[in-house]
């Protein structure tokens, strides 16, 4: 098997998966306003659940989804992806479809805080993909996976 071709295919798969998430929403809101769209965007965190290199939080209106990535692409184990929604005052995420995977920490209700460029879940900051920190995080992840 051609390892160069395999490496290129893997990198292409990762880039496509990350781009798909980023294309869904490109703006990250902030802490201001009561609008359901004020936090819309794609957010990332380095390492998640001890098994994935990158966690992704996608916010659209009142809906939240959480995905995990390894260098091979979206973590495909069953029941890892979780979905949820914000509570009325947007201080908590209520996970309505929490993955059954034992490594999945996205269960029940979790407290959040927000800034102009991040959403923190129980103190763990997910940074907006178009912020300086988000661009650096995604660049480092892509570089790591390109090796």
C-alpha positions in Angstrom: 0.0 0.0 0.0 1.3 3.4 -0.8 1.8 5.3 2.5 2.0 8.7 0.8 -1.4 8.1 -0.8 -2.8 6.9 2.5 -1.5 9.9 4.3 -2.9 12.2 1.7 -6.3 10.5 1.9 -6.3 10.8 5.7 -5.4 14.5 5.6 -8.1 15.1 3.0 -10.6 13.3 5.2 -9.7 15.4 8.2 -9.8 18.6 6.3 -13.2 17.8 4.7 -14.7 16.9 8.1 -13.4 20.1 9.8 -14.4 22.2 6.8 -17.9 20.8 6.9 -18.3 21.8 10.5 -16.9 25.2 9.8 -19.1 25.8 6.8 -22.2 25.2 8.8 -21.5 28.2 10.9 -18.7 30.7 10.6 -19.5 33.3 13.2 -19.0 32.9 16.9 -21.1 35.3 18.9 -20.3 36.2 22.4 -21.7 36.8 25.8 -24.0 39.7 24.8 -27.6 39.6 23.9 -30.4 37.2 24.5 -30.7 36.2 20.9 -30.7 32.4 20.2 -28.0 33.1 17.5 -25.6 35.1 19.7 -23.4 32.1 20.3 -23.7 30.5 16.8 -20.5 29.1 15.5 -18.0 26.2 15.7 -15.8 25.9 18.7 -12.8 23.6 19.4 -10.8 22.2 22.4 -7.6 20.3 22.4 -8.0 16.7 23.5 -11.3 15.5 24.9 -12.3 12.5 27.0 -8.8 11.1 27.0 -9.2 9.4 23.6 -9.6 12.1 21.0 -7.2 14.8 19.9 -9.9 17.4 19.3 -13.3 18.2 20.5 -15.8 20.2 18.4 -18.8 22.1 19.7 -21.3 23.3 17.1 -23.9 25.9 18.2 -26.9 26.8 16.0 -29.5 28.8 17.8 -30.5 26.9 20.9 -29.1 23.6 19.7 -25.6 22.2 20.5 -23.8 19.2 19.2 -20.5 17.8 20.3 -18.2 15.7 18.1 -14.7 14.2 18.6 -11.8 14.0 16.1 -8.7 11.9 15.9 -6.1 12.2 13.1 -8.2 9.7 11.2 -11.2 12.0 11.1 -14.4 12.1 13.1 -14.3 9.6 15.9 -16.6 7.0 14.6 -17.3 4.8 17.6 -21.0 4.4 18.2 -22.8 6.8 20.5 -19.9 9.3 20.9 -21.6 12.3 19.4 -24.0 14.1 21.7 -26.6 16.8 21.1 -28.3 19.1 23.5 -29.8 22.5 24.0 -29.3 25.6 26.1 -31.5 26.2 29.1 -33.6 29.3 29.1 -30.9 31.7 30.5 -28.1 30.0 28.5 -26.1 29.1 31.6 -26.3 25.4 31.1 -26.4 22.8 28.3 -28.9 20.0 28.7 -27.7 17.0 26.8 -30.8 15.5 25.2 -29.0 12.8 23.2 -25.9 11.8 25.1 -23.7 9.1 23.7 -23.7 5.8 25.5 -19.9 5.4 25.1 -18.3 5.1 28.5 -15.8 7.8 27.6 -18.4 10.3 26.7 -18.4 13.1 29.3 -21.3 15.0 27.6 -24.2 13.7 29.7 -26.9 15.3 31.9 -26.7 19.0 32.4 -23.4 21.0 32.4 -22.8 24.6 33.4 -21.4 26.9 30.8 -19.9 30.4 30.7 -19.3 32.4 27.5 -17.1 35.1 26.1 -16.8 36.7 22.7 -14.5 33.9 21.5 -15.2 30.9 23.7 -17.7 28.7 25.5 -16.5 27.0 28.7 -18.2 23.8 29.8 -17.5 23.1 33.4 -14.3 25.2 33.1 -13.0 23.6 29.9 -12.8 26.3 27.2 -13.8 25.6 23.6 -12.5 28.4 21.4 -14.2 29.9 18.3 -12.7 28.5 15.1 -12.2 32.0 13.6 -10.5 33.4 16.7 -6.7 33.6 17.0 -6.7 30.8 19.5 -9.0 28.7 17.4 -6.9 29.2 14.3 -3.8 28.2 16.2 -5.5 25.1 17.7 -6.8 23.9 14.3 -3.4 24.6 12.7 -1.6 22.6 15.3 -4.1 19.7 15.0 -3.8 19.6 11.2 0.0 19.8 11.4 0.1 17.0 13.9 -2.1 14.8 11.7 -0.1 15.6 8.6 2.9 13.8 10.0 
